[in-house]
Amino acid sequence: MARRFSAPYQSEPVSSLASWARNLAVFAVVAVVVSIIIVRFGFLEMKPALATFFGGLGIAALSILFGLAGFAAIWQNGSRGMARILLAFLIDGAILAYPAYLGLQYRKLPAIHDITTDPIDPPRFDALARLRTGDGANTAVYAGLYSAEQQRQFYPDIEPIELEISVDRAYAIALQLVNKRKWLIIDERAPQPPRRIGRIEAVARSPIMGFREDIAIRVVPDGEDSRVDIRSASRYFESDLGSNAARVKKFIDDLNTAADADALKPVKKTPVAPPKAPAKTVKK
């Protein structure tokens, strides 16, 4: 029979399982934070950094098991430690909630990592190709027909951006949006005759872990108007969990909005100076 809690409860020993659950939860936080720092600042290669991260998640899961065992022990013998168990569960929940959400996204979304508005002739990674040669990095070559078909099925609204502004203005607005997002620009080439093709290559970072995702933007003339294509690809992993598609969609929306606003601006007319009156001749 379970023991009843009473005044002498304060003199009961603290459950060792409860203490282990709390200590493991704290250690899991340390391991996860250290792994995030390692990835964001590149102190180690990707594989050992991720091993540290998943190790932290495993410790959090172990902490939950110790907490459940501690709860059962406290219910049976009336020892103390429930506050430690609740604290451990709170910490473990905070650690595991976002990875659990990503796990659901992995099951729902296609296992692709390379998104572009032009799968037939995607913008190339030229300067960025030199940065995608590390251990486990994805190739700079476009992912191919399978990725294009999966993109068409899951993200059908990602299409080339047709703008009713000149190629120079389109490039300037695209560059402004890149700077506004604080993407790290690796290379930029403004449209120049005779081909007048503008290119921007930049690197974005994922919000928490800071994984690098490479971006190439191409701006070409289309008569008096212009066309913009963008490509966003994860440097690591076969699945991006939808991050590149979300980035491309947001860029398309913002670029269209900025281009529409630019097209509506009134053309500034150069003021015409009034003709000078002829000098008067004074007759003597």
C-alpha positions as CSV (number, residue, x, y, z in Angstrom):
1,M,0.0,0.0,0.0
2,A,1.3,3.5,-0.8
3,R,2.4,5.5,2.2
4,R,0.5,8.6,3.0
5,F,2.2,12.0,3.0
6,S,2.2,13.6,6.5
7,A,4.2,16.1,8.6
8,P,7.2,13.7,9.0
9,Y,7.5,13.8,5.2
10,Q,10.2,16.5,5.5
11,S,12.5,14.0,7.3
12,E,12.2,11.4,4.6
13,P,15.3,10.9,2.4
14,V,15.3,12.4,-1.1
15,S,14.8,9.8,-3.8
16,S,18.1,9.1,-5.6
17,L,16.2,8.4,-8.8
18,A,14.7,12.0,-8.6
19,S,18.2,13.4,-8.1
20,W,19.5,11.4,-11.1
21,A,16.6,12.7,-13.3
22,R,17.4,16.3,-12.4
23,N,21.1,15.9,-12.8
24,L,20.8,14.2,-16.2
25,A,18.4,16.9,-17.4
26,V,20.9,19.6,-16.5
27,F,23.7,17.6,-18.2
28,A,21.5,17.3,-21.3
29,V,21.1,21.0,-21.5
30,V,24.9,21.5,-21.3
31,A,25.5,18.9,-24.0
32,V,22.9,20.5,-26.4
33,V,24.1,24.0,-25.8
34,V,27.8,23.0,-26.3
35,S,26.8,21.2,-29.6
36,I,25.0,24.3,-30.9
37,I,28.0,26.5,-30.1
38,I,30.3,24.0,-31.9
39,V,28.1,23.9,-35.0
40,R,27.5,27.7,-35.2
41,F,31.2,28.6,-34.8
42,G,32.6,25.6,-36.7
43,F,34.9,24.4,-33.8
44,L,34.6,20.8,-35.0
45,E,33.5,18.9,-38.0
46,M,29.8,18.3,-38.5
47,K,29.7,14.7,-37.5
48,P,31.2,15.0,-34.0
49,A,29.2,18.1,-33.4
50,L,25.9,16.3,-34.3
51,A,27.0,13.3,-32.2
52,T,27.2,15.7,-29.2
53,F,23.8,17.1,-30.0
54,F,22.1,13.7,-30.3
55,G,23.9,12.5,-27.2
56,G,22.3,15.4,-25.4
57,L,18.9,14.4,-26.7
58,G,19.5,10.8,-25.6
59,I,20.5,12.0,-22.1
60,A,17.2,14.0,-21.9
61,A,15.3,10.9,-22.8
62,L,17.2,8.9,-20.1
63,S,16.3,11.6,-17.6
64,I,12.6,11.1,-18.4
65,L,12.9,7.4,-17.7
66,F,14.7,8.1,-14.3
67,G,12.0,10.6,-13.5
68,L,9.2,8.1,-14.2
69,A,11.0,5.5,-12.1
70,G,11.5,8.1,-9.3
71,F,7.8,9.0,-9.4
72,A,6.9,5.3,-8.9
73,A,9.4,5.0,-6.1
74,I,8.1,8.1,-4.3
75,W,4.5,6.9,-4.7
76,Q,5.5,3.6,-3.1
77,N,7.7,4.7,-0.2
78,G,6.8,8.3,0.4
79,S,10.4,9.7,-0.1
80,R,11.0,13.3,-1.2
81,G,12.1,14.5,-4.7
82,M,8.9,15.3,-6.6
83,A,10.1,18.9,-7.2
84,R,13.3,17.6,-8.8
85,I,11.4,15.2,-11.0
86,L,9.0,18.0,-12.2
87,L,12.1,20.3,-12.9
88,A,13.7,17.5,-14.9
89,F,10.5,17.0,-16.9
90,L,10.3,20.7,-17.6
91,I,13.9,20.8,-18.8
92,D,13.6,17.6,-20.9
93,G,10.4,18.9,-22.5
94,A,12.1,22.1,-23.5
95,I,15.0,20.2,-25.0
96,L,13.0,17.6,-26.9
97,A,10.0,19.6,-28.1
98,Y,11.7,21.2,-31.2
99,P,13.5,18.0,-32.3
100,A,10.1,16.2,-32.0
101,Y,8.5,18.8,-34.2
102,L,11.3,18.3,-36.8
103,G,10.8,14.6,-36.6
104,L,7.2,15.1,-37.6
105,Q,8.2,17.4,-40.4
106,Y,10.7,14.8,-41.7
107,R,7.8,12.3,-42.0
108,K,5.5,14.8,-43.8
109,L,8.0,16.6,-46.2
110,P,10.0,15.2,-49.1
111,A,13.7,14.2,-48.5
112,I,15.1,16.9,-50.7
113,H,17.6,19.7,-49.9
114,D,17.9,21.7,-53.1
115,I,15.1,24.2,-54.1
116,T,15.0,26.4,-57.2
117,T,12.7,28.5,-59.3
118,D,14.2,27.0,-62.4
119,P,14.9,23.2,-62.2
120,I,15.7,23.1,-65.9
121,D,18.6,25.6,-65.7
122,P,19.1,26.4,-62.0
123,P,21.4,29.2,-60.9
124,R,24.9,27.8,-60.4
125,F,27.1,27.7,-57.3
126,D,30.4,29.1,-58.6
127,A,32.1,30.8,-55.6
128,L,30.0,28.6,-53.2
129,A,31.3,25.4,-54.9
130,R,34.6,25.8,-53.1
131,L,32.8,25.8,-49.7
132,R,30.9,22.6,-50.3
133,T,33.8,20.2,-50.3
134,G,34.0,19.3,-46.6
135,D,33.3,15.8,-45.2
136,G,29.6,15.0,-45.7
137,A,28.8,18.2,-47.6
138,N,26.4,18.0,-50.5
139,T,27.7,18.6,-54.0
140,A,27.3,21.9,-55.7
141,V,25.7,20.2,-58.7
142,Y,21.9,20.5,-58.7
143,A,20.1,17.6,-57.1
144,G,18.4,16.6,-60.4
145,L,15.1,15.3,-61.8
146,Y,13.9,13.5,-58.6
147,S,14.3,16.6,-56.6
148,A,12.6,18.7,-59.2
149,E,9.6,16.3,-59.3
150,Q,9.3,16.3,-55.5
151,Q,9.5,20.1,-55.5
152,R,6.8,20.4,-58.1
153,Q,4.5,18.1,-56.1
154,F,5.0,19.6,-52.7
155,Y,5.9,23.2,-53.5
156,P,4.0,24.0,-56.8
157,D,4.0,27.7,-56.3
158,I,7.7,28.1,-56.5
159,E,8.2,29.5,-60.0
160,P,10.5,32.1,-61.8
161,I,9.9,35.7,-60.8
162,E,8.8,37.9,-63.7
163,L,9.2,41.6,-62.9
164,E,8.0,44.6,-64.8
165,I,11.1,46.6,-64.0
166,S,14.5,46.9,-65.7
167,V,17.2,44.3,-65.0
168,D,19.3,46.9,-63.1
169,R,16.5,47.8,-60.8
170,A,15.7,44.1,-60.2
171,Y,19.3,43.3,-59.3
172,A,19.4,46.3,-57.0
173,I,16.2,45.3,-55.2
174,A,17.4,41.6,-54.9
175,L,20.7,42.7,-53.4
176,Q,18.9,45.0,-51.0
177,L,16.7,42.1,-49.8
178,V,19.8,39.9,-49.4
179,N,21.5,42.5,-47.2
180,K,18.3,43.0,-45.2
181,R,18.2,39.3,-44.3
182,K,21.9,39.5,-43.3
183,W,22.9,36.7,-45.6
184,L,26.7,36.5,-45.9
185,I,27.5,37.5,-49.5
186,I,30.2,35.4,-51.1
187,D,30.1,36.9,-54.6
188,E,28.1,39.5,-56.4
189,R,28.2,40.6,-60.0
190,A,25.9,43.4,-61.3
191,P,24.4,43.1,-64.8
192,Q,26.9,44.2,-67.4
193,P,26.7,44.4,-71.2
194,P,26.6,42.6,-73.5
195,R,25.0,39.7,-71.6
196,R,23.7,41.8,-68.7
197,I,23.3,38.8,-66.3
198,G,23.4,39.7,-62.6
199,R,24.5,37.1,-60.0
200,I,24.5,37.0,-56.2
201,E,25.9,34.1,-54.1
202,A,25.3,34.1,-50.4
203,V,25.1,31.9,-47.3
204,A,22.1,31.8,-44.9
205,R,22.1,30.2,-41.5
206,S,19.3,28.1,-39.9
207,P,17.8,29.8,-36.8
208,I,19.0,27.5,-33.9
209,M,21.8,25.2,-35.0
210,G,23.2,27.7,-37.6
211,F,23.4,25.1,-40.4
212,R,24.7,26.8,-43.6
213,E,22.4,26.9,-46.5
214,D,23.8,28.3,-49.8
215,I,21.9,30.7,-52.1
216,A,22.4,31.7,-55.7
217,I,20.3,34.4,-57.4
218,R,20.3,35.1,-61.1
219,V,18.9,38.3,-62.7
220,V,18.5,38.4,-66.5
221,P,16.7,40.9,-68.8
222,D,13.4,39.9,-70.4
223,G,12.9,42.6,-73.1
224,E,12.3,45.8,-71.1
225,D,11.5,43.8,-68.0
226,S,13.5,41.3,-66.0
227,R,13.4,37.7,-64.7
228,V,14.9,36.6,-61.3
229,D,15.7,33.0,-60.4
230,I,16.8,31.8,-57.0
231,R,18.3,28.6,-55.7
232,S,18.6,27.6,-52.0
233,A,20.3,24.4,-51.0
234,S,21.4,22.9,-47.7
235,R,25.1,22.3,-47.4
236,Y,24.6,19.2,-45.3
237,F,21.9,16.5,-45.0
238,E,19.6,15.0,-47.6
239,S,16.5,16.5,-46.2
240,D,16.1,20.2,-45.3
241,L,12.7,19.8,-43.5
242,G,11.2,22.5,-45.7
243,S,13.6,25.3,-44.7
244,N,14.9,26.1,-48.3
245,A,11.3,26.1,-49.7
246,A,10.2,28.5,-47.0
247,R,13.2,30.8,-47.7
248,V,12.5,30.8,-51.4
249,K,8.8,31.5,-51.0
250,K,9.5,34.4,-48.7
251,F,12.1,35.9,-51.0
252,I,9.7,35.6,-54.0
253,D,6.9,37.4,-52.0
254,D,9.2,40.2,-50.8
255,L,10.8,40.7,-54.2
256,N,7.4,41.0,-55.9
257,T,6.2,43.4,-53.3
258,A,9.3,45.6,-53.5
259,A,9.3,45.5,-57.4
260,D,5.6,46.5,-57.5
261,A,6.4,49.4,-55.2
262,D,9.3,50.4,-57.3
263,A,7.3,50.3,-60.5
264,L,4.7,52.7,-59.0
265,K,7.2,55.3,-58.0
266,P,6.7,58.5,-60.1
267,V,9.5,59.3,-62.5
268,K,11.4,62.3,-61.3
269,K,11.5,64.9,-64.0
270,T,14.6,67.0,-64.3
271,P,13.5,70.6,-63.8
272,V,14.0,72.7,-67.0
273,A,15.8,76.0,-66.3
274,P,13.8,79.0,-67.7
275,P,15.5,80.6,-70.7
276,K,17.7,83.5,-69.8
277,A,16.4,86.9,-70.9
278,P,18.6,88.6,-73.4
279,A,20.9,91.2,-72.0
280,K,19.6,94.7,-72.4
281,T,21.6,97.1,-74.6
282,V,21.9,100.5,-73.2
283,K,22.0,103.2,-75.9
284,K,24.2,106.1,-75.2
